Amino acid sequence: MKVCIIGAGAIGGYIGTRLAAAGQAQVTALARGATLQALRTQGWRLQTANGLVQVPARAVDRAADAGPQDLVVIAVKGPALSAVARDIAPLLGADTRVLPAMNGVPWWFCEGLPGLGERALDSVDPGGCIREAIPLSRVLGCVVHASTACPEPGLVQHRMGAGLIVGEPAGGHSPRAQAVVDLLAQAGFDATHSADIRQDIWYKLWGNLTMNPVSALTGATIDRVLADPLVRGFCSAAMAEAALVGERLGCPITQTPEDRHAVTARLGAFKSSMLQDVEAGRSIELDSIVTAVHEIARRLGIATPNIDALLGLARLFGRVHGLYPEVQA
């Protein structure tokens, strides 16, 4: 299978290294700048608890140099996705599958769901350019349950977790999704073929919705966020609102916020991905994690005062620190 990884950072580099090391796929990285140079000179590099995994990498900076693929894994941050969509066409053959291994609400999430209208979500796909470039028929949904970091270009540190959930946006099982699950399993991932990938996406989002921006705003590790009763209560209230939105979307949450907090607390003192981005001076992925939930709730007519407050605070924080775009004229 020919696989192209777009975005060889913490998650893309993790997936790319494991696939390349397993030898069951011809893996190409689409990268630029220091990451491209590192891949070309040092190959794929993954630091694990058992040592360094290092294998040669094929890396290009133009999609046309890679050519049509069987599978394209998109592992960029949300703000970079529109640029990816503009350049992806040379990678797409007749049967190419596209697997977005990204945080939050993907651009395709609301297609076909009642009550949301036909317009793409402005928060994640303004103008619908991503949906036009990568139609739903090509997409396989994906949820990543792994903690990784990228301390320098081309080097990934694996911290915990190896879960990848894959499924058809329409639900059910399919041979093409199973083929991707099998490939990932052969590479050492805890790969699952989901019959309801939208539910899996919403469940992960339900926790990230609060933990990511609150940790970014405060600079606190997640254990400290959960240890403060007022902050914990605020997070619970926002999660209750998101659960109500999910129920209207057909993605009910059966846990309580306290149930989820207990699961998160077992992970200990870790930094959320958004806090890592703030500390590194990178743009924050606010829109797919918080703004999209706010937009969906507005379209459904559901009041979300706590999510609204969280969005306003995180957005202002991002703008003050140059990590989120200013209001467009």
N, C-alpha and C positions, 0 to 999 in steps of 0.2 A: 504494500500500500504506500502510495506517495503522500506524505504529510508535510504541510507547511505550517510553521509556527510564526504567527505575527505577534511580535512583542516578546522578546526573549529576556524578560525581567524575572521577578521572583516566581511567578506562577508559570509563565511560558517557558522559562529556563528549566524549571523543575520537570515539566511535562516533556520538553524536548530532550533533555538529558536522559531521562528514563526510557523514552522511546528509542533514541539512538543507541543506547547501551544494550537494549534488548535485541536489536538487530532484526526485528520483524518488519520494519518500515524504512523507507528511504526518506529521511527527515531533512528538511531545508528550513533554515531560519531566515525570515525577512526582517532585517535590522538595519540600523543606521548608526553613525557616529562611533563612539567609544565601544559600544556593545558589538557592533559589526567587526571592529578591529580585534577585539578580544576573542570573539568566536573564531575568526580566521587564523589567529596566531596561537591560541591556546585550546581551542575546541570547546565543547560543552563541559562545564565544570559544576559539580554538585557536591557540596560538603554535607555529609551525613554523620550520624553517630558512629558509623562503622568505618569512616574514612572518606577520602575524596574519590568520587566517580568522575573520570575524565575520559572523553571519547572525541575523536575528530568530528568537526562540524562542517557542514556545507552552509555557507551564509552568503546571502545576496542582499543588495539594497534596492533592487527593482523587481516588482512582481513578474515582469516579462521575462526576467532571467531565470525564474523558477519554473514558469509554465504551468499548465493545468495540473491540478492536484486531485487526489481522491478525497482528502480531508484537509480542511483549513481550520486550524485552532487559533482563535483570536483571543489574545491575552493581554491586551493593552488596557490602560486606564480609560474610564468613560469619556473624558474630554478629547481623547485622541481618536475616537471611533469614527467620527465623520470623515476624517482624513483617510482612514483605512478604507472606508466604503468607496471613496473616490478612486482609489488605486487598485481595488481588489479584482477587477474584471479579468486580467490575464491568468489568474489562478483558478478560475471557475470553468471547468469542463462540463460536459453534459450531465454527469452524475455526481458532481462534487458536493460533499456535505460540509457545512460550516458549523463549527462548534465554538460558541462564545464562552470562554472560561473566564467570566468576569463577575464582579460584584453587582448586587442590586437587581433592579427591574430591567430586563433586556428590552431592546426596541420592539421586539415582536410580541411581547407578553400579552398585550390587550387585543391583538387581532382576533376577531371572531367572538369576543366576549360581549354579551348583551349589556346595553346601557351606557356604553362608552363612546359611541359614535364611530365614524369611519376614519377620523383624523388621527394621525400618528401622535404619540405623546410628545408635546413640545419640550418637555424636560429632558428627554433622552434622544429624540430624533426630530429636531426642529425642521419643518419643511418636508419631512418624510424622505430625505435623501438616502438614509441608511436602508429603509424598507424597500426603496426602489432598487438599490444596488444589490441587496442581499434578500431576495424574496423568501417568504416563509417556507416555501416548498424545499428550500435548500437547508433549512435550519434543523439542528438537533439541540435541544436544550441541555444545559449543563450546570451543575452545582459543584463547587469545589469546597471540600472540607479538609483543608491543609493549611498549615502555618509555615510560611517561608519568608526569607528576606534576601535582598540583593546588596551586599555590602560594597561591591564594586562591580563595574560593568562586566558581564559575562560569568560572574560567580554567584551561585545560589546557595544559601544555607537552608537546609531543611530542619525545621524545629519539631513539628508534630503533625500527625494526621497524614493520610494518604487516600482520602475518600474522593472519588469522582462519580457523581450520579449523572446518568445520561438518559434522555428520553425524547420521544416525539412530542412536539408542541400540542398536537391534537389529542395526545393521550394514547394509551395502549402500548403494545409492543410491536416491533418491526425488525425485519432482518438487517436493515441498514444500521439501526441503532445497536443491535446485538453485535454486529461486526466491529463497531467502534469499542463497545464494552469489552469484547474479547481481546482486542489489540491492547487496550489499556491494562487489562488484567495480566496479560503476558509481560507487560513492562513493570509489573510489581505494584500497580495501584489496587486499592480496594474499590473496584469498579462495580457499579450497580446499574441495572437496566430498570428504569422507573416507568411505571404505567401512568404516572401523573406528575410530570416534571414541573408544571406550574405550581402545584402544591409544595413541592420540595423547594422551589425558588422562593416562594412566599414565606415558608417556614424559616429559612436561613435569614431572609431579609428582616423578619420579625424581630430577631435579636440584634442584627447589625444596625437597624434603624436608629437605635438609641445608643448602644455601646460605642459605635464608631464616632459620631459627632460629639458626644459628651466627653469622651476621652480626649478628643482633639481640642475641644474648647478649654479643658481643665489641665491638660498635660498629665493626667493621672492614668496609671495602669488600671486594668479592669477590676482588680481586687479592691482598689480604693474607691472606685465608682460604686461598687456594690456595697461597700462597707458604710457608706454615708446614708442614713435612713431617708433624708429628704431627697437626695439625688436618686436613690433607688426607687422611692415612691413616684417621683416624676417620670422616671423611665417606665415604670409599670403602667402609669396612666396613659402614656403615649403608646405603649404596646397594646393596651386594651382598645384604643382607637384603631390601630392597625389591624387588630384581629377582627374588628367589626367590618372594616373595608374588605378584608380577605374573605369573610363569610359571604359578602355580597358578590364577590368574584367567583365563588365556587371553590375557594381555598380556605376552608375552615381550620382554625387552630384549636386543637383539643386540650392543650396545656394552658395553665395559668401563667401570668408573668413570673410569679414566684417559682414555678416549676422550672422555667427557662433560666432564671437567675441561678438556681441551684446547680444546673448543668454547667453554666458559664463559670461559676465560682470554682468548680473543680479544676479548671484550667490554670488557676493560680494568677500570679502577677505578670500579665503579658500586656504588650502594647498593641492596640488595634492597628489595622492597616492605615486608617486615616491619621492616627497620631504619628505613625512612622512617616507618612507623607509630610505632615506639618514640620516635623523635626528635620526632614531632609530638604525643606523648602520647595516641595512639589505641589502641584495643583491638587486640591482635594476632590474626591469623587462624591460630591454632595448630591448631585442631581439624580443619579440612578438609585441612591440609597434613601434619600429623604424627599427631595423635590418631586419625584415621580409618585410617591405615596400621597403627597399633598395634592398633586394634580388629579390623580385618580379619584380621591375622596371628593374633590370639588365637582368632578363630572358626575359622580353618583349622588351628590347632594348630602354627603355625610359630614357633620361637623367634627373637626379634629383640632381643638384649640391647643392641646399640648404638642402635637406634631407641628402645628403652625409656629408656636413659640420656639421650638427647637430649630426649625428651619430658619427662622428669622435671625436667631442668635448665631447659628453656625455660618450662615451666609454673610452676615456682617463681619464676623471674625475673619472669614476667608478673604473678604474684600480689603479689610484693614491691613492684613498681612500679605496682600498680593498673591493669594492662593486661590482666588475665585473671581470670575469676571465682574467688572462693574456693570451697573445697569446700562443696557444699550439704549441709545437715543432713538 
